[in-house]
Amino acid sequence: MSNQSTQSPVTDTQVHGPLRDLDLQISGMTCASCVGRIERKLRKIDGVDPAVNLALESASVKVPESVSDDQIVETIKKAGYGAEITGGAAAPASSRDESRHADHADDDAAASSSSRGERTAQAGSTTATHSGTSGASEASGTPAAEGERAASSAPVERELERSTDSTDPAADMSPADKRRRDLGTRLIVAAIFSVPVFIISMIPGAQFPHWGWVAAALTLPVVTWSAWPFHKATAINARHFSSTMDTLVSMGVAAAYLFSLWHLLVDPGMTAHAHPGQAMDMSSHQLYFESAAIITTFLLLGRWLEARAKARSGEALKALLNLGAQQATVLNGDGTERSVPVDQLKVGDRFVVRPGEKIATDSVVISGESAVDASMLTGESMPVEVSTGDELTGATVNTTGRLVAEATRVGSDTVLASMGRTVARAQATKAPVARLADKISSVFVPVVIGIALLTLVFWLLVTGNVDQAFVAAVSVLVIACPCALGLATPTALLTGTGRGAQMGILITSAEVLEDSRNVDTILLDKTGTVTRGELAVTAVNSVSQWSKDQVLDFAAAVEDYSEHPIARAIADASSQRFQVARFESAPGGGVKAYVADGMQSRSVVVGREQWLAKNGVRLSETDREALEHARADGFTTILVAVDGNLAGLIDLQDTIKEESAQAIAQLKELGLRPVLLTGDHSAVARSVAEQVGIAPEDVIADVTPDGKVQAVTDLQKQGRVVAMVGDGVNDAPALTQADLGIAMGSGTDAAMQASDITVVRSELTAIPTAIKLSQKTLGTIKSNLFWAFAYNVVAIPVAALGFLNPMIAGGAMAFSSVFVVLNSLRLKRFGR
């Protein structure tokens, strides 16, 4: 969990006035230490509260009105990184004195992350306010309120512009995509040149006269252009007297190449003679071009694998926004209709929604009755009955009747856009997991550099031999060069995720493995996760002379003529069909018809209590008790009347997956506390929880999408490390807020893109397997890092004492890499 900031948001507001949100794109970050440096610099500006995200290469900064945008950007640039404002509230004309700049302040302040969970909760609250019709901020009309709205809608508007602009694919690429493409190009170039260098240098039979000059020429583009990201990061960090793993990579690669080139220049004929077919005496030269080339290639491979995972981070928002309708049928004043793009709708416009169409925007029903399928937003299987005066949410689907609606919220004020803001804010404020190698490098890198310098000085003073001193110093750098460290994470991650893919489990990145380590609470969305998300008849109760089968057959015969989801469930429950005449349907009420029963024609009415009453069917006290009892057990109950009298009750319920109870038991065995989370009624939720083995006190029902985010946040504030499992669009914000997000493969793209793990098979038993695989892969990464560092700890003193030359050091380094790869390959046996 993130460390809590020393000032609460309330105190900040009291001291510095209203805080506005500023979104920035940050370039030049390479590891967790970069995040810490930027956050430290920004916190030294009084009242500023930053949250920098390494994966998204972005920052979400809470800024007092007295601090200008330029001040924030300039502070980041002076820290050595690029910054560009991508959204946020407009800065005031005046700003606090430039003395707020902290460029000369003490740079050793704590780098702990501010309370990101609290910020996300606040963002969720703000989102909820914007999505309502009576939110305080919107109602106020103050500049501050307008600024908050502009800040929170900016990411959504940017994504809308990006998703609709297809004229320039290159300009449409995100920074993460550009970085991945750049690293991929550098990796390809490095691999093309490194392979022949390695063959020439390491296989005597492939050598030819003056092969050393060819190796030097082939290695040059690798250690310069391909390795440029490492050199650039080293230079930036050097300006601020700091170092990262890039520093060691850059120095090791440069030292190996320059040292080899120096020897070749001193003795141009060193490789003038080749001995094909003979074992060459490797100690007869001091050329280590292959070490420089291979180190660069391996490290670029690791960076490219990381960038590929990062490039997917922004896709959740785009998938969410693409759910909305594209066109709306607007009613003109004379009653004619015209089709317009949704983004041209204005508040007050009236539009038509026909059966099967998406509702264009948040609105209120002016005329008509229907059932609206809101499952893509709510995740719940039950349709919502609507009529005149009821509110509609954009992107939901009208299933039965024709509706005329009046737009109440458009563009960035809609519920869909509000959910987009929640996802964007949760992503922006989610703390990046600092890799273990980066944490250790803050100490390891300067220590290695120091040892190399001390080795150089020591041998110069003791022997006076420059060549011997330089060989020992370079040996220290080469033996310490983190090739094995660069492979530790990607090889284990590739093997673990590859094995997971075979088992139907998709893990996105190494950060996910860190997140799974300490999870102790797992929130399970009900519909589509624990249950199938499909209504089915669970019981039929007869209250008259008719049998249960007759009650179901009569109802199914009539419901077969309706497209309502409840009607389809009842119709599918019976294979018997009667002839039906004079069918009538009332959206939101029920159906009725005359059914041929032998030589007689029966009047059959199917629907809710109000529909039966409208058709002259009265319920006795006993009938009402049976109805209330069914509802209390969490059923959706439909009444069936035959010839004017109640004949029976049909109970429907979302069906529970067969493996749910087993999966819950396995989660408990892992020490996890399962919690059922749903927007459905509490009675339904309690019934499902009882059947799958979840305690009644661990049921959270009647929650909105923002309420799901709040439920995650509340548990995190209690010190819980939370995993969230869901499949609906409404689950996407909670998936991003949770410490570990798991999406079921049958769910929406928005949920899967917002998650850390996707279970393709959609079987709940795969959840405990996914967690165990994550923990096993993380354990492998840690053991790889341990042995890589342990190898360095042992080998560095040996190299410093002059017992290793760079060639042997390079061979030892290669052995450590092979060991790391073999250790990672053990994950292929997981689950077998």
C-alpha positions in Angstrom: 0.0 0.0 0.0 1.2 3.5 -0.7 2.5 5.6 2.2 0.1 8.2 3.4 1.0 11.8 2.8 1.8 14.0 5.7 -1.1 16.4 4.8 -4.7 15.3 4.3 -6.6 16.7 1.3 -8.8 18.7 3.6 -5.9 20.4 5.2 -4.4 21.2 1.8 -7.6 22.8 0.7 -7.8 24.8 3.8 -4.2 26.1 3.5 -3.9 26.5 -0.2 -7.4 27.0 -1.4 -9.2 24.9 -4.1 -6.9 22.4 -5.9 -7.2 21.9 -9.6 -6.2 18.8 -11.5 -3.5 19.0 -14.1 -2.7 16.1 -16.5 0.7 15.8 -18.1 2.5 13.5 -20.5 6.0 12.8 -19.2 8.9 11.6 -21.4 12.3 10.3 -20.5 11.3 8.0 -17.6 13.0 4.6 -17.5 12.5 3.2 -14.0 10.9 3.7 -10.7 13.7 6.0 -9.5 12.7 8.5 -12.2 9.1 8.5 -10.8 10.5 9.2 -7.3 12.7 12.1 -8.6 9.8 13.8 -10.4 7.5 13.5 -7.4 10.1 14.8 -5.0 10.7 17.9 -7.2 7.0 18.6 -7.6 6.3 18.2 -3.9 8.8 20.9 -3.1 6.4 23.4 -4.7 4.1 24.3 -1.8 0.7 22.6 -2.0 1.4 20.5 -5.0 0.4 16.8 -4.8 1.7 14.7 -7.8 1.0 11.1 -8.9 3.4 10.0 -11.6 2.6 6.8 -13.6 5.6 5.1 -15.2 3.5 2.7 -17.2 1.4 5.4 -18.8 4.3 7.9 -18.9 1.9 10.5 -17.4 1.3 12.5 -14.3 -1.9 13.6 -12.5 -1.0 16.6 -10.4 -3.2 18.4 -7.9 -2.2 22.1 -8.0 -3.2 25.1 -5.9 -4.7 28.0 -7.9 -1.6 30.1 -7.0 0.8 27.8 -8.9 1.0 28.2 -12.7 1.1 25.5 -15.3 4.4 26.7 -16.6 5.8 26.4 -13.1 4.9 22.7 -13.0 6.2 22.0 -16.5 9.5 23.9 -15.9 10.1 22.0 -12.6 9.8 18.6 -14.4 12.0 19.8 -17.3 14.7 21.0 -14.8 14.6 17.5 -13.3 15.7 16.2 -16.7 12.5 15.0 -18.2 10.1 16.2 -20.9 6.6 17.4 -19.9 3.6 18.4 -21.9 0.2 19.4 -20.6 -2.6 17.2 -22.0 -5.5 18.4 -19.9 -6.6 20.1 -16.7 -8.2 23.2 -15.3 -6.9 26.5 -16.6 -4.2 28.1 -14.5 -4.8 31.6 -13.1 -3.1 34.5 -14.7 -0.9 35.1 -11.6 1.1 32.6 -9.8 3.0 32.4 -6.5 6.5 33.7 -6.4 9.2 31.8 -8.2 10.8 31.0 -4.9 8.4 28.1 -4.8 10.7 26.4 -7.3 12.6 23.7 -5.5 15.4 23.1 -8.0 18.1 24.0 -5.4 16.3 22.4 -2.5 17.5 19.4 -0.7 17.1 16.4 -3.1 17.1 13.8 -0.3 13.5 14.2 0.7 11.4 11.1 1.0 10.1 9.7 -2.2 7.0 8.1 -0.8 3.9 8.2 -2.9 1.0 10.2 -1.7 -2.3 8.6 -0.8 -3.3 7.5 -4.3 -6.2 5.5 -3.0 -7.6 8.6 -1.4 -7.1 10.6 -4.6 -8.9 8.0 -6.7 -11.7 7.9 -4.2 -12.0 11.7 -4.5 -11.9 11.4 -8.3 -14.7 8.8 -8.1 -16.7 11.2 -6.0 -16.2 14.0 -8.4 -17.2 11.7 -11.2 -20.4 10.8 -9.5 -21.1 14.5 -8.9 -20.7 15.3 -12.6 -22.8 12.4 -13.7 -25.8 13.4 -11.6 -28.3 16.1 -12.6 -28.1 17.9 -9.3 -24.4 17.7 -8.5 -23.2 20.5 -6.4 -20.3 21.5 -8.7 -22.5 21.7 -11.7 -25.2 23.5 -9.9 -22.9 26.1 -8.6 -21.7 27.3 -11.9 -18.6 28.7 -10.3 -15.2 28.9 -12.2 -13.8 26.3 -9.9 -16.6 23.9 -10.8 -16.1 24.6 -14.5 -12.4 24.0 -14.0 -13.0 20.6 -12.3 -15.3 19.6 -15.1 -12.7 20.6 -17.7 -10.0 18.7 -15.9 -11.9 15.5 -15.5 -13.4 15.5 -19.0 -10.1 16.2 -20.8 -8.8 12.6 -21.0 -12.2 11.4 -22.3 -12.3 14.2 -25.0 -8.8 13.4 -26.1 -9.7 9.7 -26.5 -12.8 10.6 -28.5 -10.8 12.8 -30.8 -8.2 10.1 -31.2 -10.7 7.4 -31.9 -12.5 9.4 -34.6 -9.3 10.7 -36.3 -8.0 8.1 -38.7 -6.4 10.4 -41.3 -2.9 10.1 -39.8 -2.1 6.7 -38.2 1.3 7.9 -37.1 0.0 10.9 -35.4 -2.7 8.7 -33.7 0.0 6.6 -32.0 0.3 7.0 -28.2 3.7 7.8 -26.6 3.8 4.2 -25.4 3.2 2.9 -29.0 6.0 5.1 -30.3 8.4 4.0 -27.6 7.6 0.3 -28.3 8.2 0.8 -32.0 11.4 2.7 -31.4 12.7 0.0 -29.1 11.6 -2.7 -31.6 13.6 -1.1 -34.4 16.7 -0.7 -32.2 16.4 -4.3 -31.1 16.2 -5.6 -34.7 19.3 -3.6 -35.7 21.2 -4.8 -32.6 20.2 -8.5 -33.3 21.2 -8.3 -37.0 24.7 -7.0 -36.2 25.3 -8.9 -32.9 24.8 -12.4 -34.3 27.7 -12.2 -36.8 29.9 -10.5 -34.2 29.2 -13.3 -31.7 30.0 -16.0 -34.3 33.2 -14.3 -35.4 34.4 -13.7 -31.9 33.5 -16.9 -30.2 34.0 -19.6 -33.0 37.6 -19.9 -34.1 36.6 -21.7 -37.3 34.6 -18.7 -38.4 37.5 -16.3 -38.0 39.5 -14.8 -40.9 42.4 -12.4 -41.2 41.8 -9.1 -39.5 38.4 -10.2 -38.2 38.8 -7.9 -35.3 38.3 -4.8 -37.5 35.1 -6.3 -39.0 33.8 -7.1 -35.4 34.6 -3.5 -34.4 32.7 -2.1 -37.4 29.7 -4.3 -36.9 29.5 -3.6 -33.2 29.7 0.2 -33.6 26.0 0.8 -34.6 24.9 -1.6 -31.8 26.8 0.2 -29.0 25.9 3.7 -30.4 22.5 3.9 -32.1 20.9 0.8 -30.6 22.2 1.4 -27.1 21.3 5.1 -27.3 18.3 4.9 -24.8 20.8 3.6 -22.2 23.3 6.3 -22.9 20.7 9.1 -22.9 19.3 8.0 -19.6 22.8 7.8 -18.1 23.5 11.4 -19.2 20.3 12.7 -17.8 20.8 11.0 -14.5 24.5 12.1 -14.4 23.4 15.7 -14.6 21.6 15.2 -11.3 24.4 13.2 -9.7 22.3 10.0 -9.7 22.4 6.6 -11.4 20.1 3.8 -12.4 20.7 0.4 -14.0 21.0 2.2 -17.3 24.2 3.8 -15.9 25.8 0.4 -15.4 24.6 -0.8 -18.8 25.9 2.3 -20.6 29.3 2.2 -18.8 29.8 -1.5 -19.2 28.9 -1.4 -23.0 31.1 1.7 -23.6 34.0 0.4 -21.6 34.0 -3.1 -23.3 33.9 -1.5 -26.7 36.4 1.3 -26.1 38.8 -0.9 -24.3 38.7 -3.4 -27.2 39.0 -0.7 -29.8 42.0 0.8 -27.9 43.8 -2.6 -28.0 43.0 -3.0 -31.7 44.4 0.5 -32.4 47.6 -0.1 -30.4 48.2 -3.5 -32.2 46.4 -3.3 -35.6 47.7 -6.7 -36.5 46.3 -8.4 -33.5 43.9 -10.5 -35.6 45.9 -10.5 -38.8 46.2 -14.3 -38.6 43.4 -16.7 -38.4 43.6 -20.4 -37.7 40.5 -22.1 -39.2 39.7 -25.4 -37.6 42.0 -24.8 -34.7 41.2 -23.7 -31.1 42.5 -20.2 -30.9 44.2 -19.0 -27.7 41.6 -16.6 -26.4 44.1 -15.0 -24.1 46.1 -13.8 -27.1 43.9 -10.7 -27.6 41.9 -8.3 -25.5 38.8 -7.9 -27.7 35.4 -8.0 -26.2 33.2 -6.6 -28.9 30.8 -9.5 -28.7 30.2 -8.8 -25.0 29.2 -5.2 -25.8 26.9 -6.2 -28.6 25.2 -9.1 -26.8 24.7 -7.1 -23.6 23.0 -4.4 -25.6 20.7 -6.8 -27.5 19.6 -8.7 -24.4 18.8 -5.5 -22.5 16.9 -4.0 -25.5 14.8 -7.3 -25.6 13.9 -6.8 -21.9 12.9 -3.1 -22.5 10.9 -4.0 -25.6 8.9 -6.6 -23.7 8.1 -4.1 -21.0 7.1 -1.5 -23.5 4.7 -3.9 -25.2 2.8 -4.4 -22.0 2.8 -0.7 -21.3 1.4 0.1 -24.8 -1.9 -1.6 -23.8 -2.6 0.7 -20.8 -4.7 3.3 -22.6 -6.9 0.8 -24.5 -9.4 0.4 -21.6 -10.6 4.0 -22.0 -11.0 3.6 -25.8 -12.9 0.3 -25.5 -15.2 2.0 -23.0 -15.9 5.0 -25.1 -16.6 2.9 -28.2 -19.6 1.4 -26.5 -21.7 4.5 -27.1 -24.1 4.9 -30.0 -22.7 6.6 -33.1 -26.0 8.1 -34.6 -29.2 9.5 -33.2 -32.6 9.9 -34.8 -33.7 13.4 -33.9 -37.3 14.6 -34.1 -37.8 17.9 -35.8 -40.4 20.4 -34.7 -42.8 19.3 -37.5 -42.5 15.7 -36.4 -40.1 14.5 -39.2 -37.0 12.6 -38.3 -33.3 13.1 -39.2 -30.2 11.1 -38.4 -27.3 13.1 -36.8 -24.0 12.1 -35.2 -24.3 11.6 -31.4 -21.7 14.3 -30.8 -24.1 16.9 -32.4 -26.9 16.3 -29.8 -27.7 19.1 -27.5 -29.5 19.1 -24.2 -33.2 19.3 -24.9 -33.1 17.5 -28.3 -35.8 14.9 -28.7 -34.9 11.6 -30.4 -36.4 8.3 -31.2 -35.1 4.9 -30.0 -36.5 1.9 -31.8 -36.3 -1.7 -30.5 -32.7 -3.1 -30.8 -31.1 0.4 -30.9 -28.6 1.9 -28.5 -29.9 4.9 -26.5 -27.9 7.8 -27.9 -27.3 9.8 -24.7 -28.5 10.3 -21.1 -32.1 11.3 -21.4 -35.7 11.1 -20.0 -38.6 9.2 -21.6 -41.1 11.6 -23.2 -43.4 8.8 -24.5 -43.5 5.1 -24.9 -42.9 2.0 -22.8 -40.1 -0.5 -23.1 -37.6 -2.7 -21.3 -34.0 -1.5 -21.5 -31.1 -3.8 -21.4 -28.4 -2.1 -19.3 -26.2 -5.1 -18.9 -23.3 -3.6 -20.9 -23.1 -0.8 -18.2 -24.5 -2.5 -15.1 -23.5 -6.1 -15.7 -26.9 -7.2 -14.4 -29.1 -9.6 -16.5 -32.5 -8.1 -15.5 -33.8 -5.6 -18.0 -35.2 -2.3 -16.6 -38.8 -1.4 -17.4 -39.2 2.2 -18.4 -42.1 4.5 -19.3 -42.8 8.2 -19.4 -40.7 10.2 -17.0 -38.1 7.5 -16.4 -34.4 8.3 -16.9 -32.3 6.5 -19.6 -28.6 6.0 -19.7 -26.6 6.4 -22.9 -25.2 3.2 -24.5 -27.9 1.0 -23.0 -30.1 -1.0 -25.5 -33.8 -0.6 -26.0 -35.2 -4.1 -26.3 -39.0 -4.0 -27.0 -41.1 -0.8 -27.5 -40.5 2.5 -29.3 -39.3 5.3 -27.1 -39.2 9.1 -27.6 -36.6 10.6 -25.3 -35.3 14.1 -24.5 -31.5 14.5 -24.0 -30.6 15.7 -20.5 -26.8 15.2 -20.6 -24.5 15.1 -23.6 -20.8 14.7 -24.4 -18.5 14.7 -21.3 -21.4 15.0 -18.9 -22.9 11.6 -19.6 -22.7 8.6 -17.4 -20.6 6.8 -20.0 -18.1 9.7 -20.1 -18.2 9.8 -16.3 -17.2 6.2 -16.1 -14.4 7.0 -18.7 -13.1 9.7 -16.3 -13.2 7.2 -13.4 -11.1 4.7 -15.4 -8.7 7.4 -16.6 -8.3 8.8 -13.1 -7.8 5.4 -11.5 -5.1 4.5 -14.1 -3.4 7.9 -13.7 -3.2 7.6 -9.9 -2.4 3.9 -9.6 1.1 3.6 -8.0 3.6 2.0 -10.4 5.3 -1.0 -8.8 9.1 -0.3 -8.5 11.0 -3.3 -9.9 13.2 -5.0 -7.4 16.2 -4.5 -9.7 15.6 -0.8 -9.8 15.4 -0.6 -6.0 18.7 -2.4 -5.6 20.4 -0.5 -8.4 20.1 2.7 -6.4 22.9 1.3 -4.2 24.4 -1.4 -6.4 25.3 0.8 -9.4 27.3 3.5 -7.6 29.0 0.8 -5.5 30.1 -1.0 -8.7 31.4 2.2 -10.3 33.2 3.0 -7.1 34.8 -0.4 -6.9 35.9 -0.1 -10.6 37.6 3.2 -9.9 39.2 2.0 -6.8 40.5 -1.1 -8.7 42.0 1.2 -11.4 43.7 3.4 -8.8 44.9 0.4 -6.7 46.6 -1.4 -9.6 48.2 1.8 -10.9 49.7 2.5 -7.5 50.8 -1.1 -6.9 52.1 -2.0 -10.3 52.3 1.2 -12.3 51.0 -0.9 -15.3 48.2 1.1 -17.0 47.1 -1.9 -19.1 46.9 -4.3 -16.1 45.0 -1.6 -14.1 42.6 -0.9 -16.9 42.0 -4.7 -17.5 41.1 -5.2 -13.9 38.8 -2.1 -13.8 37.0 -3.1 -17.0 36.6 -6.7 -15.7 34.7 -5.3 -12.7 32.3 -3.4 -15.0 31.9 -6.3 -17.4 31.4 -8.9 -14.6 28.9 -6.6 -13.0 27.1 -5.6 -16.2 23.5 -6.7 -15.6 22.8 -9.1 -18.5 21.4 -11.6 -16.1 19.4 -8.9 -14.4 18.0 -7.8 -17.7 16.8 -11.4 -18.4 15.6 -12.1 -14.9 12.2 -10.5 -15.3 11.4 -11.0 -19.1 12.4 -14.7 -19.3 10.4 -15.6 -16.2 7.5 -13.4 -17.3 7.5 -14.9 -20.8 7.6 -18.5 -19.5 5.0 -17.9 -16.8 2.6 -16.0 -19.1 3.1 -18.5 -21.9 2.2 -21.3 -19.5 -0.7 -19.2 -18.3 -1.9 -18.7 -21.9 -1.9 -22.5 -22.4 -4.2 -22.7 -19.3 -6.5 -19.8 -20.5 -4.9 -17.2 -18.2 -3.5 -14.0 -19.6 -1.1 -12.0 -17.4 -0.2 -8.6 -18.7 3.1 -7.6 -17.0 5.5 -8.1 -14.1 3.7 -5.4 -12.1 0.7 -7.8 -11.9 2.9 -10.4 -10.2 4.0 -7.9 -7.6 0.3 -7.0 -7.0 -0.7 -10.6 -6.5 1.9 -11.2 -3.8 0.0 -9.9 -0.8 -3.6 -10.0 -1.9 -5.8 -11.0 1.0 -9.3 -10.0 -0.1 -11.0 -10.8 -3.4 -14.1 -9.0 -4.6 -16.3 -11.1 -7.0 -18.8 -9.4 -9.2 -22.0 -11.5 -9.2 -23.3 -11.5 -12.7 -21.1 -13.1 -15.3 -18.5 -14.1 -12.7 -20.2 -16.2 -10.0 -23.4 -16.5 -12.1 -23.9 -17.0 -15.8 -25.7 -13.7 -16.4 -28.7 -15.5 -18.0 -32.2 -15.8 -16.5 -33.6 -19.3 -16.2 -36.7 -20.8 -14.7 -35.8 -22.3 -11.3 -39.3 -23.2 -9.9 -42.9 -23.3 -10.9 -45.6 -23.3 -8.2 -49.2 -24.2 -8.9 -51.9 -22.5 -6.7 -55.0 -24.0 -8.4 -56.3 -27.1 -10.1 -53.7 -26.7 -12.9 -50.4 -28.8 -12.6 -47.0 -27.2 -12.6 -46.3 -28.4 -16.1 -49.6 -27.0 -17.4 -48.9 -23.6 -15.8 -45.4 -23.5 -17.5 -46.8 -24.7 -20.8 -49.6 -22.1 -20.9 -47.1 -19.3 -20.0 -44.5 -20.5 -22.5 -47.0 -20.6 -25.3 -47.9 -16.9 -24.8 -44.4 -15.7 -24.0 -43.1 -17.3 -27.2 -44.5 -14.3 -29.1 -42.5 -11.8 -27.0 -38.9 -10.7 -27.3 -38.5 -9.7 -23.7 -35.6 -11.4 -21.9 -37.9 -12.8 -19.2 -40.3 -14.0 -21.9 -37.5 -15.8 -23.7 -36.4 -17.6 -20.5 -39.9 -18.8 -19.8 -40.4 -19.9 -23.5 -37.1 -21.8 -23.5 -38.2 -23.7 -20.3 -41.0 -25.6 -22.1 -41.0 -27.5 -25.4 -44.8 -27.8 -25.5 -46.5 -25.3 -27.8 -50.3 -24.5 -28.1 -52.0 -22.5 -30.8 -52.3 -18.9 -29.7 -54.8 -16.2 -30.8 -55.3 -12.5 -30.1 -51.9 -11.9 -28.6 -51.3 -8.6 -26.8 -48.2 -7.2 -25.1 -47.8 -4.3 -22.7 -44.2 -3.2 -22.4 -43.3 -3.2 -18.7 -46.4 -5.1 -17.8 -46.8 -8.5 -19.4 -48.6 -10.4 -22.2 -52.0 -12.1 -22.7 -53.6 -14.3 -25.4 -56.1 -17.0 -25.9 -54.5 -20.5 -25.9 -56.2 -23.5 -27.5 -56.5 -26.3 -24.9 -58.1 -29.2 -26.7 -61.6 -28.1 -27.8 -61.5 -25.0 -25.5 -59.8 -21.7 -25.7 -58.2 -20.5 -22.4 -57.6 -16.8 -21.6 -54.0 -16.7 -20.3 -52.4 -13.6 -18.7 -48.7 -13.6 -17.8 -46.9 -10.8 -16.0 -46.5 -8.8 -12.9 -49.1 -8.2 -10.2 -50.2 -4.8 -11.7 -50.8 -6.4 -15.1 -53.0 -9.1 -13.7 -55.0 -6.6 -11.7 -55.5 -4.5 -14.9 -56.9 -7.6 -16.5 -59.3 -8.3 -13.6 -57.3 -11.0 -11.8 -57.3 -10.5 -8.0 -54.9 -12.2 -5.6 -55.9 -13.8 -2.4 -54.0 -13.2 0.9 -52.4 -16.7 0.5 -51.3 -15.8 -3.1 -49.7 -12.6 -1.9 -47.8 -14.4 0.9 -46.4 -16.9 -1.7 -45.4 -14.0 -3.9 -43.6 -12.2 -1.1 -41.8 -15.3 0.0 -40.5 -15.9 -3.5 -39.2 -12.4 -3.8 -37.6 -12.6 -0.4 -35.5 -15.5 -1.6 -34.1 -13.4 -4.4 -36.3 -14.6 -7.3 -37.9 -12.7 -10.1 -41.4 -14.0 -9.9 -43.9 -13.9 -12.8 -47.6 -14.6 -12.3 -49.8 -16.8 -14.6 -53.6 -16.5 -14.7 -55.9 -18.8 -16.6 -59.5 -17.9 -17.3 -59.4 -15.0 -14.9 -57.9 -16.8 -11.9 -54.4 -17.1 -10.6 -53.0 -20.5 -11.8 -49.4 -20.4 -10.6 -46.1 -18.6 -10.0 -42.9 -18.9 -12.1 -39.6 -18.1 -10.3 -36.6 -17.0 -12.4 -33.1 -16.5 -11.3 -29.7 -15.8 -12.7 -28.1 -19.3 -12.9 -25.0 -20.0 -10.7 -22.0 -21.5 -12.5 -21.4 -25.1 -11.5 -17.8 -24.4 -10.5 -18.5 -21.4 -8.4 -18.7 -23.1 -5.0 -15.5 -25.1 -5.7 -13.7 -21.9 -6.7 -14.8 -20.1 -3.6 -13.5 -22.9 -1.4 -10.1 -22.9 -3.2 -9.8 -19.1 -2.7 -10.4 -19.6 1.0 -7.7 -22.3 1.0 -5.3 -19.7 -0.4 -6.1 -17.5 2.6 -8.2 -15.0 0.7 -11.5 -13.5 1.9 -14.1 -13.7 -0.9 -16.6 -10.8 -1.0 -19.6 -10.8 -3.3 -20.2 -7.4 -5.0 -23.2 -6.6 -7.2 -25.6 -4.0 -8.3 -28.4 -6.5 -7.9 -30.9 -6.5 -5.0 -29.6 -7.6 -1.6 -32.1 -10.6 -1.4 -30.7 -11.9 -4.7 -27.1 -11.4 -3.6 -27.6 -13.1 -0.3 -29.2 -16.1 -2.0 -26.3 -16.5 -4.4 -23.8 -16.0 -1.6 -25.4 -18.7 0.5 -25.3 -21.2 -2.4 -21.6 -20.6 -3.2 -20.3 -20.4 0.4 -19.7 -16.7 1.0 -20.6 -15.3 4.4 -23.6 -13.0 4.6 -21.5 -10.2 6.1 -19.3 -10.4 3.0 -22.1 -9.4 0.6 -22.2 -5.9 -0.8 -25.3 -5.3 -2.9 -27.2 -2.5 -4.6 -24.0 -0.7 -5.6 -23.5 1.6 -8.6 -20.3 1.5 -10.8 -18.9 4.3 -8.7 -20.0 2.4 -5.6 -17.9 -0.5 -6.7 -14.9 1.7 -6.8 -15.8 3.0 -3.4 -16.1 -0.5 -2.1 -12.6 -1.3 -3.3 -11.2 2.0 -1.8 -12.9 1.4 1.6 -11.3 -2.0 1.9 -7.9 -0.6 0.9 -8.3 2.1 3.6 -8.8 -0.8 6.1 -5.4 -2.1 5.1 -6.7 -4.8 2.8 -4.9 -5.7 -0.4 -7.8 -6.1 -2.8 -8.2 -8.2 -6.0 -11.3 -7.5 -8.1 -13.0 -10.0 -10.5 -15.5 -8.7 -13.0 -16.7 -8.8 -16.6 -18.9 -5.8 -17.2 -18.1 -2.2 -18.3 -19.3 -1.1 -14.9 -16.5 -3.2 -13.4 -13.7 -1.4 -15.4 -13.2 1.5 -12.8 -13.1 -1.0 -9.9 -10.7 -3.3 -11.8 -8.2 -0.4 -12.3 -8.6 0.8 -8.7 -8.0 -2.6 -7.2 -4.5 -3.8 -6.3 -5.1 -6.7 -8.8 -7.8 -6.6 -11.5 -9.0 -9.9 -13.0 -11.5 -10.0 -15.9 -13.5 -12.9 -17.1 -12.9 -13.6 -20.8 -16.6 -13.6 -21.6 -16.9 -10.0 -20.5 -16.5 -6.7 -22.3 -13.4 -5.4 -24.0 -13.4 -2.4 -21.5 -13.2 -4.8 -18.5 -10.5 -7.0 -20.1 -8.4 -4.0 -21.1 -8.7 -2.4 -17.6 -7.7 -5.7 -15.9 -4.3 -7.1 -14.9 -5.3 -10.7 -15.5 -7.8 -12.0 -18.0 -9.3 -15.5 -17.6 -10.1 -16.6 -21.1 -12.0 -19.7 -20.1 -14.5 -17.7 -18.0 -14.3 -20.4 -15.4 -14.2 -19.2 -11.8 -11.9 -22.1 -10.8 -9.2 -20.5 -13.0 -9.1 -17.5 -10.6 -7.2 -19.4 -7.8 -5.0 -21.0 -10.5 -4.2 -17.6 -11.9 -3.2 -16.2 -8.5 -1.0 -19.3 -7.8 0.6 -18.9 -11.2 1.3 -15.2 -10.6 2.8 -15.9 -7.2 4.9 -18.8 -8.6 6.2 -16.6 -11.5 7.0 -13.8 -9.1 9.0 -16.2 -6.9 10.9 -17.3 -10.0 11.7 -13.6 -10.9 12.9 -13.0 -7.3 15.1 -16.1 -7.3 16.6 -15.0 -10.7 17.4 -11.6 -9.3 18.9 -13.1 -6.2 21.3 -15.4 -8.1 22.2 -12.6 -10.6 23.1 -10.3 -7.7 24.8 -13.1 -5.7 26.9 -13.9 -8.7 28.0 -10.3 -8.9 28.7 -10.1 -5.2 31.1 -13.0 -5.5 32.6 -12.2 -8.9 33.3 -8.5 -8.4 35.9 -9.0 -5.7 37.6 -11.7 -7.8 37.7 -9.4 -10.8 39.0 -6.5 -8.7 41.9 -8.6 -7.4 43.0 -9.2 -11.0 42.1 -12.9 -11.1 39.7 -12.4 -14.1 40.3 -10.8 -17.4 37.3 -9.3 -19.3 37.0 -12.3 -21.6 36.6 -14.8 -18.7 34.3 -12.2 -17.0 32.2 -12.1 -20.1 32.0 -15.9 -20.1 31.0 -16.0 -16.5 28.4 -13.3 -17.2 27.0 -15.5 -20.0 26.8 -18.5 -17.7 24.8 -16.4 -15.2 22.4 -15.6 -18.0 22.0 -19.2 -19.0 21.3 -20.1 -15.4 18.6 -17.5 -15.2 16.9 -18.8 -18.4 17.0 -22.4 -17.2 15.5 -21.4 -13.9 12.7 -19.6 -15.7 11.9 -22.5 -17.9 10.9 -24.5 -14.8 7.6 -22.6 -15.0 6.6 -24.7 -18.0 5.9 -27.5 -15.6 3.4 -25.5 -13.6 0.1 -27.3 -13.1 1.2 -30.5 -14.6 
